Amino acid sequence: MATLGTQNISTSYVQLIKTSGLTGIDGTIQTITDGNNVSSALQLSTLGVKSTGTLNSVGATTLASSLAVTGAVTLSSSLGVTGVATFSSNISATTGTATISTATISTATISTATIPTINGATTFATGFTSSTGTNTLGTIASTTISNTGLGTTGTLQVGASGPKLTAVSFGTAAFTSATVSVHSALDATTGSFGLTGVALGDMIIGSLNSLGSTNGTVNVGLSLYPNATNFVKYSIQNQGATAGTIPAGTFFATAMRFTI
């Protein structure tokens, strides 16, 4: 395009831009027009800049003060905000990454988010769902936790200063019928079964579903304890005055590990 210095005013004035008012740029926001008074999407004042159309920043954009957005924001690249940002409508990042160091949000609908740290109280009124990947929460302080789905906890502390539960193992094992003699003789039957994850020092809670059907003696005790990694030893003692037979059944065992 030729410079204005080589053109007549009568034919080139339409190329000039001006304010819509008669006083020039002042503290009142004014639309920028061309020489024919055709309005542009740009509005200026001595206090700020406004666009009534699409605002596109090709290079890096740094916002050192507040940003208020009343319409939809689509990010096709990264957005960095160092000041306060108030969004009264949607934020949509089609590609790229939206990185927010600190956010105060009253209500948010987030399809996918990676949040390294949440400081302060967080209330989830509806479900906290991860369709893929893992939701990792470092520390949860809550009087009540209701979880209807699958929850994975690395370490669970009971109470403010209580012990920490670090591992739980559960398994079942088949039991074949056995005969126990009267008390003070050969009054026990013993054996072992595999339980993945159990280790020496774990607490074993379990049962044998056929103990209640024992024939003869009715005074039978069951002991379960880990005797090696991934193995549980069982001992069934007859403390009665008569011998008895324990039918075949299934062991149900849960191992728990606590640390201080």
Sequence and secondary structure as in RCSB ss.txt:
>XXXX:A:sequence
MATLGTQNISTSYVQLIKTSGLTGIDGTIQTITDGNNVSSALQLSTLGVKSTGTLNSVGATTLASSLAVTGAVTL
SSSLGVTGVATFSSNISATTGTATISTATISTATISTATIPTINGATTFATGFTSSTGTNTLGTIASTTISNTGL
GTTGTLQVGASGPKLTAVSFGTAAFTSATVSVHSALDATTGSFGLTGVALGDMIIGSLNSLGSTNGTVNVGLSLY
PNATNFVKYSIQNQGATAGTIPAGTFFATAMRFTI
>XXXX:A:secstr
   GGGS HHHHGGG EEESSSS S SS EEEEETT  EEEEEE SS EEESS     S   B S EEE S EEE
SS EEB S EEESS EEESSS EE SS   SS   SS   S   S    SS    SSS    S    S    SS 
   S EE SSS  EEEEEEEEEEEE  EEE  TTSS EEEEEEE TT  TT EEEEEETTGGG EE   EEEEEE
EEETTEEEEEEEE SSS EEE  EEEEEEEEEEE 
